């Protein structure tokens, strides 16, 4: 792992430690506020939270993404990634608030049909 990747990993770890993942109700309200559909289930919430808590574990992100894809399809997978982006958006650090995009690329490498 090069120096930049180590720095990104350290920043993301610190962000996740300092910023608890919002509650299910908070997430549903955020989605409603931006006009997104509200069929984000508690199951989707749990999986998305696990991805959030493991931002640098590529294998775990792909494994969890495959579960979401199998249960709800690519649209639900995109919604989960939108939720992550909304949470990361709280940061003023570019590395953090653009991290949803990084997760999209990880998912596109491991899930057929998912495009970043």
Buried (B, 14 or more C-beta within 10 A) or exposed (E): EEEEEEEBEEBBEEBBEEBEBBEBEEBBEBBEEEEBEEEBBEEBBEBBBBBBEBBBBBEBBBBBBBBBBEEBEBEBBBBBBBBBBBBBBEBEEEBBBEBBEBBBEBBBEBBEEBEE
